[in-house]
């Protein structure tokens, strides 16, 4: 049976932790950061967990996880 290919678009956007949680980056942290206040930028450094309805779909795109 052939290997399952990873969807590279999903691999660039999501991470799966050792315990199986799916993480994503926060939005709004790509550009124009000079003009955004620090209290808006600071939380953007941390990754967030993906909500439950989307986890199954993301896992199917990342077979290694």
Secondary structure as UniProt FT lines:
FT   HELIX           8..13
FT   STRAND          14..16
FT   TURN            18..19
FT   STRAND          22..24
FT   HELIX           33..35
FT   HELIX           38..41
FT   HELIX           42..45
FT   STRAND          48..49
FT   HELIX           52..61
FT   TURN            63..64
//
